[in-house]
Amino acid sequence: MMPTTGAWGPVAVHRIKEVAVPTASHNVLPMCCGAFFRTPQAITALQAWVVEDLLDCATPENPARIWIPACGTGEEAYSIAMLLIEHFQTYGRQANLRVFATDTETNSIEVARAGVYAESDMIGVSAQRLQRFFQHYGSNRLQVSAALRDCVVFATHDLENDPPLSRLDFVHCLNALAQLAAGNRTNLYSLLHFALNEGGHLLLDPGEPVAPSADLFQPIDAEGYVYRRLGAAHQPAPLKLLAAAVEAAHNTRESFCRLSSIPRRLAGALPTEKEFQSAHEDLLTSQEKLQSLNEELAAINSQLAAKVEELEWGQRNLGELLAATHIAIISLDAQLRLEWFTVCAATLLNLRDTDRGRPWCALARGFDEQLTIDSQLAMETRTAIEKTVRGYQNKCYLRRVQVCRAEGARVGGVVVTFVDISAQVESDAQLRRFAAMLRDAADAIVVTDFDGRIVAWNRGAQRLYGYTQAEALKLNVRDLMTGERLDSTLEVMRRVARGETMPAFDTQRRTRDGRIVDVSATVALLFDAAGNPESLAATERDITARRRAEDETRMLNMRLEQRVAERAAELQHSEEQIRAILDATADAVVTIDILGRIATFNRAAERIFGYLASEVIGENVAMLIPPQERVGRYGYKATAARAYASRLIGGSHEISGRRKDGTIFPIQLSLNAVEGRDLFVGVARDMTEHKALQKEIIDVAMLEQRRIGQELHDGTQQELTGLGLLALNLAESLGRSGSTAASQVAARVARGIEQCNQRVRSLARGMVPVPVDREGLMTALAELARQTTEIHGLPCGFECPSPVEIDNDNEATHLYRIAQEAVSNATRHAKASAIWIRLEQVEGRLILEVQDNGIGLQAGGVSGKGVGLRLMEHRCAMIGGHFAIEPRPDGGTCIACSVSRAQNG
């Protein structure tokens, strides 16, 4: 408990005595006797930037902590306490704060603890604050109230040597650093950074010559009074300050032990409330110092742990760095014993951990045995020795022996490095070989500077231009150029010097004896070791012979082009003549390539097929042929296009064509191959009128035949029948009359007439084979089958799955004649043992088939189309049908005729 107001009397007397006779026991921070609210600008900055944050950080469990080092006689501490109490009460909060006021002067601390001041010291305190925070004490003196006194803890403290307080929210150092050296101030800023909490504030004099580091504190007001602490965690304090803090810990603990035993009151002694108050505040201050010391020790431990981790990290990185360099490194002591080695050295020299401490002469094992002598020589002369040595697999290493010194001038041993320079040695050898190649190259190689002066000249240049190397080095490259090509060559060299890449170009050079030679030149830019442009290199090749050959070739080409032009004109004239002839012909002439694409199409073809040449050239010829001609007919196996074309090559064939409007018409096609060109020429003639005329002639002939047959049937046959009956009657009459001889003659006449009548009947039936009715064809074919069986003794069947009615007797007669001819061929040539006749209607087409099981046409010796086959094909074409002859799968022949039903009726 703090002393009551009545207990301050003796303290006031004591203060008067102390003030009357001031002392200064410390020469670093002298007593600072200030005044209340003596720096209005600092108070204003404090109210603007600090007070609100102090209110925010104060909680019922943790009060706001403020430290005022060099507090003097306490006026600054009480001023800040009054200011904070007012702000707390403005927000209706209990003032929860703790102000630590310290100073090195014990007398100043005693005065501050008493809290008694003369009325003349209250100049900066307002009347409201006097009435609220002070009370009269004797005459012309005032004493701070108990509530204000309870907020402030006074204690002695050396800012430079004692441990700082910790966990602070605000530090008031307005005049505390005035007489400190610059180095001490910098170190104290680090301590104050450690003492403040995150976001804590520091109050300094704007005229402070040494400002805090920008990494630690940030100024936040324009006048430069208030600084904010930066960083989230407490940064470790400087090691020498921490060492001083550890050294002071012992004294702090001893002081704490002394203060922990409160002196007893002697009999008759005066009251010791002041002593109790001082002891209590010293205890609080010592506790804060011990807390700060503990935090500093924890910071030291973490810092040492970080240093150890940093050393381990550095050692690991150093090992990784040495391993990444791929440089073999060994260390030998002064006696040339192996101390340590890298991983690369272990691989190169076949070293093991057990080799540490062994002499190098025992570890050489045939590799670089000279190292021992060089190491001793390096330690004696104290200079590094570099040599190129050969290792295993003929690799080359740059070995460097470097002396390492121990204490003083004593040599501690050597460090040996082996750098693999095999690639560099090989590169140097390759460069030497390349230089020899360039020197002895057949082409002229000339190196010049940017002004054109020749700096290098190979043997090829000497042979080409006639100058020796010594003579050429005195020349400028312009001396080799001719007037006509000078400007263009110099322009190329200037562009290459600017970094452009130029292709090879042809130019001319003048030799030593004045000859002009044609050369092909290439100019390249050369760089020095630093990568800067250094010179130009020109590679020049003599192309005089090539130019002569090119001129000759050019003349030959000109003559050849003239001959080709003349020949082309002749061919064009011939082609125009051929085209005129083709366009004048009445037949269609079409040329196609091996793939069936149309190449040419004359005017007659345009007229016959209805297409323009531009519409069909490049298209497939299949567009001019109906599908049945291209893919087979009547359900039988389709014919491949190439086989179909090959079958048509040579000779003349009657096939069907298709016009642009889709109409099908007959054509006579002659197809021939153009030898050596994979080209086919087809000549097609429109047979529409010819077929119509032919059909008309046949129709007239058949009508006349039918008329004659009908007359034989209706006239001659009837008359012969009547004559036969008369002859029989005459024979019977003569027999009855007894004229036997005459009767026999009459009987013979009757029999002759009957035989003649039979022949006339057969002739009439042949001329009119089909009855003129809707079902006459079926009846006639059935009769044909029956007669074949009776006459030839061969089984001949007729099959008609469904009734077929034909109103056109002409078509019926042609179909009957086709069947009759097919049956005749089967009986006479095929040696068949059975014949089948089939008539049916399938998908709008009338199909007549005659099949036999004979030996077939080829086996029967018929190697082409005989008269009968051609006649059947002709009859089928006359009625607009399609004719086919194919072998049967099980032997024999199948003859088929297919007629569209649209033509019937």
Solvent accessible surface area in square Angstrom, and as a share of the most:
residue,aa,sasa,rsa
1,M,229,1.02
2,M,46,0.20
3,P,21,0.13
4,T,98,0.57
5,T,56,0.33
6,G,74,0.71
7,A,26,0.20
8,W,18,0.06
9,G,26,0.25
10,P,99,0.62
11,V,14,0.08
12,A,3,0.02
13,V,81,0.46
14,H,72,0.32
15,R,29,0.11
16,I,71,0.36
17,K,132,0.56
18,E,29,0.13
19,V,80,0.46
20,A,75,0.58
21,V,109,0.63
22,P,91,0.57
23,T,71,0.42
24,A,79,0.61
25,S,100,0.64
26,H,50,0.22
27,N,141,0.72
28,V,50,0.29
29,L,13,0.07
30,P,59,0.37
31,M,58,0.26
32,C,37,0.22
33,C,81,0.48
34,G,20,0.19
35,A,44,0.34
36,F,2,0.01
37,F,23,0.10
38,R,89,0.32
39,T,32,0.19
40,P,86,0.54
41,Q,105,0.47
42,A,2,0.02
43,I,27,0.14
44,T,83,0.48
45,A,8,0.06
46,L,2,0.01
47,Q,70,0.31
48,A,68,0.53
49,W,108,0.38
50,V,0,0.00
51,V,0,0.00
52,E,78,0.35
53,D,54,0.28
54,L,2,0.01
55,L,4,0.02
56,D,110,0.57
57,C,54,0.32
58,A,4,0.03
59,T,54,0.31
60,P,126,0.79
61,E,139,0.62
62,N,98,0.50
63,P,43,0.27
64,A,0,0.00
65,R,28,0.10
66,I,0,0.00
67,W,0,0.00
68,I,3,0.01
69,P,5,0.03
70,A,20,0.16
71,C,4,0.03
72,G,0,0.00
73,T,7,0.04
74,G,0,0.00
75,E,8,0.03
76,E,17,0.08
77,A,0,0.00
78,Y,0,0.00
79,S,0,0.00
80,I,2,0.01
81,A,0,0.00
82,M,0,0.00
83,L,0,0.00
84,L,0,0.00
85,I,9,0.05
86,E,35,0.16
87,H,38,0.17
88,F,1,0.00
89,Q,94,0.42
90,T,107,0.62
91,Y,123,0.47
92,G,71,0.68
93,R,88,0.32
94,Q,161,0.71
95,A,23,0.18
96,N,39,0.20
97,L,11,0.06
98,R,75,0.27
99,V,0,0.00
100,F,4,0.02
101,A,0,0.00
102,T,2,0.01
103,D,2,0.01
104,T,20,0.12
105,E,1,0.01
106,T,74,0.43
107,N,45,0.23
108,S,0,0.00
109,I,1,0.00
110,E,28,0.12
111,V,5,0.03
112,A,0,0.00
113,R,14,0.05
114,A,1,0.00
115,G,0,0.00
116,V,2,0.01
117,Y,1,0.00
118,A,33,0.26
119,E,80,0.36
120,S,81,0.52
121,D,51,0.26
122,M,13,0.06
123,I,158,0.80
124,G,39,0.38
125,V,10,0.06
126,S,49,0.32
127,A,75,0.58
128,Q,137,0.61
129,R,45,0.17
130,L,50,0.25
131,Q,160,0.71
132,R,106,0.39
133,F,7,0.03
134,F,14,0.06
135,Q,62,0.28
136,H,142,0.63
137,Y,35,0.13
138,G,69,0.66
139,S,84,0.54
140,N,105,0.54
141,R,71,0.26
142,L,13,0.07
143,Q,0,0.00
144,V,3,0.02
145,S,24,0.15
146,A,54,0.42
147,A,72,0.56
148,L,0,0.00
149,R,2,0.01
150,D,73,0.38
151,C,15,0.09
152,V,3,0.02
153,V,8,0.04
154,F,0,0.00
155,A,2,0.01
156,T,53,0.31
157,H,7,0.03
158,D,21,0.11
159,L,6,0.03
160,E,39,0.17
161,N,91,0.46
162,D,37,0.19
163,P,1,0.01
164,P,5,0.03
165,L,0,0.00
166,S,0,0.00
167,R,92,0.34
168,L,0,0.00
169,D,18,0.09
170,F,0,0.00
171,V,0,0.00
172,H,12,0.05
173,C,2,0.01
174,L,10,0.05
175,N,66,0.34
176,A,2,0.01
177,L,1,0.01
178,A,69,0.54
179,Q,121,0.54
180,L,11,0.06
181,A,60,0.47
182,A,61,0.47
183,G,47,0.45
184,N,63,0.32
185,R,16,0.06
186,T,72,0.42
187,N,28,0.15
188,L,5,0.03
189,Y,3,0.01
190,S,26,0.17
191,L,11,0.05
192,L,1,0.01
193,H,3,0.01
194,F,4,0.02
195,A,0,0.00
196,L,0,0.00
197,N,45,0.23
198,E,119,0.53
199,G,30,0.29
200,G,5,0.05
201,H,3,0.01
202,L,0,0.00
203,L,2,0.01
204,L,1,0.01
205,D,54,0.28
206,P,59,0.37
207,G,63,0.61
208,E,32,0.14
209,P,106,0.67
210,V,38,0.22
211,A,66,0.51
212,P,14,0.09
213,S,54,0.35
214,A,85,0.66
215,D,120,0.62
216,L,33,0.16
217,F,3,0.01
218,Q,86,0.38
219,P,75,0.47
220,I,27,0.14
221,D,13,0.07
222,A,107,0.83
223,E,107,0.48
224,G,17,0.16
225,Y,21,0.08
226,V,0,0.00
227,Y,27,0.10
228,R,80,0.29
229,R,5,0.02
230,L,57,0.29
231,G,43,0.41
232,A,79,0.62
233,A,65,0.50
234,H,75,0.33
235,Q,83,0.37
236,P,56,0.35
237,A,1,0.01
238,P,38,0.24
239,L,94,0.47
240,K,139,0.59
241,L,28,0.14
242,L,1,0.01
243,A,60,0.47
244,A,37,0.29
245,A,6,0.05
246,V,65,0.37
247,E,138,0.62
248,A,16,0.12
249,A,5,0.04
250,H,113,0.50
251,N,93,0.48
252,T,14,0.08
253,R,114,0.42
254,E,69,0.31
255,S,33,0.21
256,F,71,0.30
257,C,85,0.51
258,R,158,0.58
259,L,44,0.22
260,S,65,0.42
261,S,78,0.50
262,I,85,0.43
263,P,82,0.52
264,R,224,0.82
265,R,149,0.54
266,L,136,0.68
267,A,112,0.86
268,G,90,0.87
269,A,50,0.38
270,L,147,0.73
271,P,87,0.55
272,T,24,0.14
273,E,66,0.30
274,K,59,0.25
275,E,87,0.39
276,F,92,0.38
277,Q,8,0.04
278,S,17,0.11
279,A,12,0.09
280,H,85,0.38
281,E,2,0.01
282,D,31,0.16
283,L,46,0.23
284,L,40,0.20
285,T,5,0.03
286,S,8,0.05
287,Q,110,0.49
288,E,20,0.09
289,K,24,0.10
290,L,39,0.19
291,Q,66,0.29
292,S,0,0.00
293,L,2,0.01
294,N,82,0.42
295,E,39,0.17
296,E,0,0.00
297,L,59,0.30
298,A,59,0.46
299,A,14,0.11
300,I,27,0.13
301,N,97,0.50
302,S,63,0.40
303,Q,35,0.16
304,L,91,0.45
305,A,61,0.47
306,A,56,0.43
307,K,97,0.41
308,V,83,0.48
309,E,111,0.50
310,E,98,0.44
311,L,132,0.66
312,E,87,0.39
313,W,141,0.49
314,G,30,0.29
315,Q,134,0.60
316,R,132,0.48
317,N,48,0.25
318,L,99,0.49
319,G,38,0.36
320,E,111,0.50
321,L,104,0.52
322,L,40,0.20
323,A,41,0.32
324,A,68,0.53
325,T,59,0.35
326,H,138,0.62
327,I,48,0.25
328,A,4,0.03
329,I,19,0.10
330,I,0,0.00
331,S,4,0.03
332,L,0,0.00
333,D,19,0.10
334,A,38,0.30
335,Q,114,0.51
336,L,13,0.06
337,R,98,0.36
338,L,2,0.01
339,E,81,0.36
340,W,99,0.35
341,F,25,0.10
342,T,13,0.07
343,V,108,0.62
344,C,30,0.18
345,A,0,0.00
346,A,26,0.20
347,T,112,0.65
348,L,25,0.13
349,L,10,0.05
350,N,81,0.42
351,L,11,0.05
352,R,136,0.50
353,D,101,0.53
354,T,114,0.66
355,D,3,0.02
356,R,106,0.39
357,G,44,0.42
358,R,97,0.35
359,P,61,0.39
360,W,2,0.01
361,C,96,0.58
362,A,53,0.41
363,L,2,0.01
364,A,11,0.09
365,R,108,0.39
366,G,61,0.59
367,F,8,0.03
368,D,18,0.09
369,E,115,0.51
370,Q,78,0.35
371,L,0,0.00
372,T,31,0.18
373,I,99,0.50
374,D,4,0.02
375,S,0,0.00
376,Q,87,0.38
377,L,85,0.42
378,A,0,0.00
379,M,29,0.13
380,E,137,0.61
381,T,71,0.41
382,R,97,0.35
383,T,79,0.46
384,A,38,0.30
385,I,26,0.13
386,E,90,0.40
387,K,78,0.33
388,T,83,0.48
389,V,20,0.12
390,R,135,0.49
391,G,15,0.14
392,Y,114,0.43
393,Q,163,0.72
394,N,112,0.58
395,K,83,0.35
396,C,2,0.01
397,Y,20,0.08
398,L,59,0.29
399,R,0,0.00
400,R,91,0.33
401,V,0,0.00
402,Q,76,0.34
403,V,15,0.08
404,C,47,0.28
405,R,131,0.48
406,A,42,0.32
407,E,148,0.66
408,G,72,0.69
409,A,70,0.54
410,R,145,0.53
411,V,21,0.12
412,G,21,0.20
413,G,0,0.00
414,V,0,0.00
415,V,41,0.23
416,V,0,0.00
417,T,31,0.18
418,F,2,0.01
419,V,51,0.29
420,D,70,0.36
421,I,27,0.13
422,S,31,0.20
423,A,83,0.64
424,Q,110,0.49
425,V,43,0.25
426,E,95,0.43
427,S,51,0.33
428,D,56,0.29
429,A,19,0.15
430,Q,107,0.47
431,L,110,0.55
432,R,155,0.57
433,R,123,0.45
434,F,105,0.44
435,A,50,0.39
436,A,33,0.25
437,M,127,0.57
438,L,65,0.32
439,R,113,0.41
440,D,69,0.36
441,A,28,0.22
442,A,91,0.70
443,D,26,0.13
444,A,0,0.00
445,I,24,0.12
446,V,2,0.01
447,V,24,0.14
448,T,4,0.02
449,D,28,0.14
450,F,96,0.40
451,D,84,0.43
452,G,5,0.04
453,R,134,0.49
454,I,5,0.03
455,V,79,0.45
456,A,37,0.29
457,W,13,0.05
458,N,13,0.07
459,R,124,0.45
460,G,1,0.01
461,A,0,0.00
462,Q,72,0.32
463,R,151,0.55
464,L,27,0.13
465,Y,1,0.00
466,G,36,0.34
467,Y,39,0.15
468,T,54,0.31
469,Q,95,0.42
470,A,68,0.53
471,E,58,0.26
472,A,0,0.00
473,L,79,0.39
474,K,173,0.73
475,L,40,0.20
476,N,35,0.18
477,V,7,0.04
478,R,107,0.39
479,D,74,0.38
480,L,1,0.01
481,M,7,0.03
482,T,10,0.06
483,G,66,0.64
484,E,154,0.69
485,R,70,0.25
486,L,52,0.26
487,D,108,0.56
488,S,65,0.42
489,T,2,0.01
490,L,24,0.12
491,E,69,0.31
492,V,19,0.11
493,M,21,0.09
494,R,120,0.44
495,R,86,0.31
496,V,3,0.02
497,A,34,0.26
498,R,154,0.56
499,G,52,0.50
500,E,69,0.31
501,T,133,0.78
502,M,37,0.17
503,P,102,0.64
504,A,63,0.49
505,F,41,0.17
506,D,59,0.31
507,T,2,0.01
508,Q,40,0.18
509,R,5,0.02
510,R,95,0.35
511,T,5,0.03
512,R,137,0.50
513,D,103,0.54
514,G,45,0.43
515,R,130,0.47
516,I,81,0.41
517,V,7,0.04
518,D,22,0.11
519,V,0,0.00
520,S,25,0.16
521,A,0,0.00
522,T,61,0.35
523,V,12,0.07
524,A,50,0.39
525,L,32,0.16
526,L,66,0.33
527,F,114,0.47
528,D,55,0.28
529,A,119,0.92
530,A,82,0.64
531,G,48,0.46
532,N,82,0.42
533,P,70,0.44
534,E,97,0.44
535,S,9,0.06
536,L,6,0.03
537,A,16,0.13
538,A,13,0.10
539,T,54,0.31
540,E,3,0.01
541,R,142,0.52
542,D,71,0.37
543,I,5,0.02
544,T,43,0.25
545,A,69,0.53
546,R,109,0.40
547,R,58,0.21
548,R,139,0.51
549,A,52,0.40
550,E,60,0.27
551,D,67,0.35
552,E,103,0.46
553,T,69,0.40
554,R,124,0.45
555,M,93,0.42
556,L,110,0.55
557,N,67,0.34
558,M,110,0.49
559,R,134,0.49
560,L,109,0.54
561,E,113,0.51
562,Q,113,0.50
563,R,165,0.60
564,V,87,0.50
565,A,63,0.49
566,E,89,0.40
567,R,138,0.50
568,A,50,0.39
569,A,59,0.45
570,E,98,0.44
571,L,94,0.47
572,Q,108,0.48
573,H,106,0.48
574,S,44,0.29
575,E,92,0.41
576,E,95,0.43
577,Q,93,0.42
578,I,94,0.48
579,R,124,0.45
580,A,61,0.47
581,I,119,0.60
582,L,55,0.28
583,D,35,0.18
584,A,88,0.68
585,T,47,0.27
586,A,75,0.59
587,D,21,0.11
588,A,0,0.00
589,V,13,0.07
590,V,14,0.08
591,T,16,0.09
592,I,21,0.11
593,D,31,0.16
594,I,83,0.42
595,L,108,0.54
596,G,14,0.13
597,R,115,0.42
598,I,3,0.02
599,A,44,0.34
600,T,48,0.28
601,F,12,0.05
602,N,10,0.05
603,R,160,0.59
604,A,3,0.03
605,A,0,0.00
606,E,46,0.21
607,R,157,0.57
608,I,7,0.04
609,F,7,0.03
610,G,42,0.40
611,Y,29,0.11
612,L,106,0.53
613,A,23,0.18
614,S,98,0.63
615,E,71,0.32
616,V,0,0.00
617,I,88,0.45
618,G,45,0.43
619,E,87,0.39
620,N,72,0.37
621,V,35,0.20
622,A,26,0.20
623,M,47,0.21
624,L,8,0.04
625,I,24,0.12
626,P,0,0.00
627,P,62,0.39
628,Q,51,0.23
629,E,10,0.05
630,R,68,0.25
631,V,84,0.48
632,G,21,0.20
633,R,67,0.25
634,Y,42,0.16
635,G,83,0.79
636,Y,58,0.22
637,K,179,0.76
638,A,58,0.45
639,T,48,0.28
640,A,66,0.51
641,A,82,0.63
642,R,173,0.63
643,A,52,0.40
644,Y,15,0.06
645,A,34,0.26
646,S,66,0.43
647,R,140,0.51
648,L,8,0.04
649,I,65,0.33
650,G,34,0.33
651,G,54,0.52
652,S,60,0.39
653,H,55,0.25
654,E,101,0.45
655,I,19,0.10
656,S,17,0.11
657,G,0,0.00
658,R,64,0.23
659,R,59,0.21
660,K,107,0.45
661,D,109,0.57
662,G,41,0.39
663,T,66,0.38
664,I,82,0.42
665,F,5,0.02
666,P,41,0.26
667,I,7,0.03
668,Q,58,0.26
669,L,22,0.11
670,S,35,0.23
671,L,12,0.06
672,N,78,0.40
673,A,58,0.45
674,V,48,0.28
675,E,170,0.76
676,G,83,0.79
677,R,170,0.62
678,D,92,0.48
679,L,31,0.15
680,F,33,0.14
681,V,42,0.24
682,G,6,0.06
683,V,54,0.31
684,A,5,0.04
685,R,131,0.48
686,D,49,0.25
687,M,14,0.06
688,T,55,0.32
689,E,146,0.66
690,H,92,0.41
691,K,27,0.11
692,A,59,0.46
693,L,102,0.51
694,Q,47,0.21
695,K,81,0.34
696,E,105,0.47
697,I,105,0.53
698,I,35,0.18
699,D,31,0.16
700,V,89,0.51
701,A,55,0.43
702,M,30,0.13
703,L,115,0.57
704,E,71,0.32
705,Q,66,0.29
706,R,37,0.13
707,R,113,0.41
708,I,64,0.32
709,G,1,0.01
710,Q,83,0.37
711,E,91,0.41
712,L,32,0.16
713,H,88,0.39
714,D,74,0.38
715,G,30,0.29
716,T,51,0.30
717,Q,13,0.06
718,Q,106,0.47
719,E,120,0.54
720,L,24,0.12
721,T,57,0.33
722,G,29,0.28
723,L,88,0.44
724,G,10,0.09
725,L,103,0.51
726,L,115,0.57
727,A,8,0.06
728,L,87,0.43
729,N,81,0.42
730,L,97,0.48
731,A,9,0.07
732,E,101,0.45
733,S,47,0.30
734,L,40,0.20
735,G,42,0.40
736,R,187,0.68
737,S,81,0.52
738,G,56,0.54
739,S,44,0.29
740,T,86,0.50
741,A,73,0.57
742,A,38,0.30
743,S,18,0.12
744,Q,99,0.44
745,V,74,0.42
746,A,5,0.04
747,A,26,0.20
748,R,130,0.47
749,V,76,0.44
750,A,4,0.03
751,R,133,0.48
752,G,34,0.32
753,I,30,0.15
754,E,87,0.39
755,Q,105,0.47
756,C,46,0.28
757,N,4,0.02
758,Q,87,0.39
759,R,154,0.56
760,V,19,0.11
761,R,63,0.23
762,S,71,0.46
763,L,93,0.46
764,A,5,0.04
765,R,126,0.46
766,G,30,0.29
767,M,42,0.19
768,V,31,0.18
769,P,16,0.10
770,V,2,0.01
771,P,60,0.38
772,V,100,0.57
773,D,87,0.45
774,R,132,0.48
775,E,86,0.38
776,G,1,0.01
777,L,5,0.02
778,M,30,0.13
779,T,80,0.47
780,A,5,0.04
781,L,0,0.00
782,A,46,0.35
783,E,60,0.27
784,L,14,0.07
785,A,6,0.04
786,R,112,0.41
787,Q,45,0.20
788,T,7,0.04
789,T,56,0.33
790,E,115,0.52
791,I,129,0.65
792,H,102,0.45
793,G,58,0.56
794,L,37,0.18
795,P,84,0.53
796,C,15,0.09
797,G,34,0.33
798,F,56,0.23
799,E,91,0.41
800,C,33,0.20
801,P,81,0.51
802,S,55,0.36
803,P,102,0.64
804,V,3,0.02
805,E,67,0.30
806,I,7,0.04
807,D,85,0.44
808,N,54,0.27
809,D,46,0.24
810,N,29,0.15
811,E,13,0.06
812,A,4,0.03
813,T,5,0.03
814,H,2,0.01
815,L,4,0.02
816,Y,18,0.07
817,R,36,0.13
818,I,3,0.02
819,A,0,0.00
820,Q,65,0.29
821,E,38,0.17
822,A,2,0.02
823,V,7,0.04
824,S,31,0.20
825,N,21,0.11
826,A,2,0.02
827,T,28,0.16
828,R,153,0.56
829,H,90,0.40
830,A,9,0.07
831,K,159,0.68
832,A,8,0.06
833,S,69,0.45
834,A,18,0.14
835,I,1,0.01
836,W,110,0.39
837,I,1,0.01
838,R,68,0.25
839,L,0,0.00
840,E,34,0.15
841,Q,88,0.39
842,V,62,0.36
843,E,170,0.76
844,G,41,0.39
845,R,76,0.28
846,L,3,0.01
847,I,20,0.10
848,L,3,0.02
849,E,24,0.11
850,V,6,0.03
851,Q,43,0.19
852,D,10,0.05
853,N,60,0.31
854,G,9,0.09
855,I,78,0.39
856,G,12,0.11
857,L,44,0.22
858,Q,141,0.63
859,A,76,0.59
860,G,29,0.28
861,G,63,0.61
862,V,42,0.24
863,S,102,0.66
864,G,47,0.45
865,K,104,0.44
866,G,30,0.28
867,V,113,0.65
868,G,16,0.15
869,L,10,0.05
870,R,128,0.47
871,L,75,0.37
872,M,1,0.00
873,E,59,0.27
874,H,47,0.21
875,R,47,0.17
876,C,1,0.00
877,A,42,0.33
878,M,7,0.03
879,I,6,0.03
880,G,36,0.34
881,G,11,0.11
882,H,32,0.14
883,F,22,0.09
884,A,17,0.13
885,I,50,0.25
886,E,55,0.25
887,P,115,0.72
888,R,45,0.16
889,P,146,0.92
890,D,111,0.57
891,G,34,0.32
892,G,7,0.07
893,T,8,0.05
894,C,7,0.04
895,I,12,0.06
896,A,1,0.01
897,C,1,0.00
898,S,0,0.00
899,V,1,0.00
900,S,28,0.18
901,R,57,0.21
902,A,99,0.77
903,Q,88,0.39
904,N,16,0.08
905,G,93,0.89
